[in-house]
Amino acid sequence: MNNDEIVNRLTSFGLSEKEALAYVTILRNGTTRISVVSDETGISTSYAYDIVEKLAERNLIEIDDHVNPAQLRAIPPSEGIGNLVSELHTIETRLEDLFDTESYEQESFSIIKSRRTILARLSDLIAAAETEIILSLPLSVLSQVEDSLRAAQERGVFCMLLVTQYDDRSTIDESVANVVQTWTAPAPVILTVDRSDGIVTSAEPVLNSNSNEYAIYHAEDHIVSALFDSFIANYWIMGTQKHVAKAPLLPQSYTSFRHAVFDATLHLRDGSVIESKLDIRQTQAPGPYETIEGTIVDVKQSLVRPFSNEFPTQESLVVEHNDQKFTVGGAKAFIEDFQAKDVTLERSRSP
């Protein structure tokens, strides 16, 4: 790294360019004088006095003014840079006190203009997913997010993937999603993550770097929920099912109700008897959740074919408990008898 690069790096710590030049000069010369600093940096002598005082205030150098002319000595860089870092941490603490966290957390909408940024944002959101990913994306750009999708699957994140503009020949890696469907037609790019974040755009901005169109990012749950509803009702139903994951080993606990419905569907189709433990309360009712145990006897869903839903986006467990049957939906249930917060599924031990 040459002197110019060192000076540039030092300015990122808050030093001015002339302060950085003077500091490097003092480091290089060991014990030196202000006149030498002035000569080697081209800084006027009067200004050099001001600069070395500022460097001393930052604990980067020492000034011995008991001799004439005054002697300048650099503090060992390990200590000097440590002093700068300590100063930055102090500033960080003060800035955090000033930072309006509530206002920041409410920032829930942004426009993403470039193709590269859209694809990077898609990948970043997928990489941050904790419970579920819903994605429609053209085949030609699927490779841009495959690594993130694969890593999410390894974390146990539930994923529904619709590959659009499919050519009917390409192979799709089955390790990227729990269920994959394809569609030859173009469709919007839609991503929802954990029911909390979403991106929507036409296919054009991710296919063409010169496009004037843009993507919209949302972090409001009711808008993200609407994106999912549109995905299921308008596009998912048009797809051809290409891959469905195998039913996982049980027991499993779920914070994603959609994932629980998906897995319950697979096990019921395998002929398994599935017991459940659910934290539920009456739909749309305030109050605490009650933990109950019951047998899953049916599902209503449009996640995996053949669909069994009675209306678009329906995701319900039909539970038998104490010789009574009732329906259970997720946290935003509105037609089911109960809404659930957490679900645990296990295979029945009864013969």
Secondary structure, 3 states (H helix, E strand, C coil): CCHHHHHHHHHCCCCCHHHHHHHHHHHHHCCECHHHHHHHHCCCHHHHHHHHHHHHHCCCEEEECCCCCCEEEECCHHHHHHHHHHHHHHHHHHHHHHCCHHHHHCCCEEEECCHHHHHHHHHHHHHHCCCEEEEEEEHHHHHHCHHHHHHHHHCCCEEEEEEECCCCCCCCCHHHCCEEEECCCCCCEEEEECCCEEEEECCHHHHCCCCCCCEEEECCHHHHHHHHHHHHHHHHHHCEEEEECCCCCCCEEECCHHHHHHHHHHHHHCCCCEEEEEEEEECCCCCCCEEEEEEEEEEECCCCCCCCCCCCCCCEEEEEECCEEEEEECCCCCCCCEEEEEEEEEECCCC
